[in-house]
């Protein structure tokens, strides 16, 4: 899983590094957030995934609902819209390294631990850890669609 995560985050970081200032501030239509905000959002979720896995391993459920996520994403978008690009890139790179290392050290026994995950019901640590892959994959597709059809 860590190798898959590393490969994905290398792509995310390469796209983020390659964005012009104009690209960075352009909205992703289906996200209703700018490209830069989306990269900052991906960086933020790295720390969340680690925290959620730690909660599972400590026997605590992750209590999230869709309304909380929508509210949190809205608050984050307001805050991240003014964040300097360099800070987002730094956090994206550093957070990816920490998350990769964390995932890499999870044992098979730990990956099998189950707990309740908000609206998704009973899940394993492996499922929670894979959010680190599923989540940026969907956002990267959205960011890349932003450039689709441009000459």
C-alpha positions in Angstrom: 0.0 0.0 0.0 2.8 2.4 0.8 4.4 1.9 -2.6 1.1 2.7 -4.3 0.7 5.8 -2.1 4.2 6.9 -2.9 3.6 6.6 -6.7 0.4 8.5 -6.5 1.8 11.3 -4.3 4.7 11.6 -6.7 2.2 12.3 -9.4 0.3 14.8 -7.2 3.4 16.7 -6.3 4.6 16.7 -9.9 1.4 18.3 -11.1 1.4 20.7 -8.2 5.0 21.7 -8.9 4.1 22.2 -12.6 1.2 24.6 -12.0 1.6 28.2 -13.1 0.3 30.9 -10.7 -2.7 31.3 -13.0 -3.3 27.5 -12.9 -3.0 27.6 -9.1 -5.9 30.1 -8.7 -8.2 28.6 -11.4 -11.3 26.8 -10.1 -11.9 23.1 -10.7 -15.5 23.3 -11.9 -16.7 20.1 -10.3 -14.9 20.8 -7.0 -15.9 24.5 -6.7 -12.5 25.1 -5.3 -9.3 26.4 -6.9 -6.5 24.1 -7.9 -4.3 25.4 -5.1 -7.0 24.8 -2.5 -7.4 21.3 -3.8 -3.7 20.6 -3.4 -3.8 22.1 0.1 -6.8 19.9 0.9 -4.9 16.8 -0.2 -2.0 17.9 2.0 -4.4 18.3 5.0 -5.9 14.9 4.6 -2.5 13.2 4.9 -2.4 14.2 8.6 -6.1 13.2 9.0 -5.5 9.7 7.7 -2.6 9.2 10.2 -4.8 10.5 13.0 -7.8 8.3 12.0 -5.6 5.2 11.8 -4.2 6.0 15.3 -7.8 6.4 16.6 -8.7 3.0 15.2 -5.6 1.4 16.7 -6.5 2.9 20.0 -10.0 1.4 19.9 -11.8 4.7 19.2 -14.2 5.1 16.3 -13.9 7.9 13.8 -17.1 9.9 14.2 -17.6 11.8 10.9 -20.7 12.5 8.9 -21.1 14.0 5.5 -22.4 17.3 6.9 -19.3 17.7 9.0 -17.1 17.0 6.0 -18.9 19.6 3.9 -18.6 22.2 6.6 -14.9 21.4 7.2 -14.1 21.5 3.5 -15.9 24.9 3.2 -13.9 26.3 6.2 -10.7 24.9 4.8 -11.3 26.4 1.3 -11.7 29.9 2.8 -8.5 29.5 4.8 -6.4 27.9 2.1 -7.4 30.3 -0.7 -5.0 32.9 0.8 -2.2 30.5 1.6 1.0 30.9 -0.3 1.7 28.3 -2.9 5.1 27.5 -1.4 3.6 26.6 2.0 1.1 24.3 0.4 3.8 22.6 -1.6 6.0 22.2 1.4 3.2 20.7 3.5 2.2 18.4 0.6 5.7 17.1 0.3 6.5 16.8 4.0 3.0 15.3 4.8 3.4 12.8 2.0 6.7 11.6 3.4 5.3 11.2 7.0 2.2 9.5 5.8 4.2 7.1 3.6 6.4 6.2 6.5 3.5 5.7 8.8 1.6 3.4 6.3 4.8 1.5 5.6 5.2 0.6 9.3 1.7 -0.8 9.7 1.7 -4.5 10.3 -0.8 -7.0 8.8 -2.3 -7.4 12.2 -2.8 -3.7 12.6 -4.3 -3.4 9.1 -6.9 -5.9 10.1 -8.1 -4.0 13.2 -11.7 -3.0 12.9 -13.7 0.0 14.3 -16.6 2.1 13.3 -16.1 4.8 10.7 -18.9 7.4 10.6 -21.3 6.7 7.8 -19.3 3.8 6.4 -19.9 1.5 9.3 -17.4 -1.1 10.5 -14.1 -0.8 8.6 -10.5 -2.0 8.9 -7.4 0.0 9.5 -6.4 -1.0 6.0 -9.6 0.6 4.6 -8.9 3.8 6.6 -5.2 3.9 5.5 -6.3 3.4 1.8 -8.2 6.8 2.1 -4.7 8.2 1.6 -4.8 6.7 -1.9 -8.5 7.0 -2.8 -8.9 10.6 -1.7 -6.1 12.2 -3.7 -6.8 10.0 -6.7 -10.2 11.5 -7.1 -9.0 15.1 -6.6 -6.1 14.6 -8.9 -8.4 13.5 -11.7 -10.5 16.6 -11.1 -7.5 18.8 -11.2 -6.2 17.2 -14.4 -9.7 17.6 -16.0 -9.3 21.3 -15.4 -6.6 21.2 -18.2 -8.5 18.8 -20.5 -9.2 20.4 -23.8 -6.7 23.2 -23.4 -4.3 23.8 -26.2 
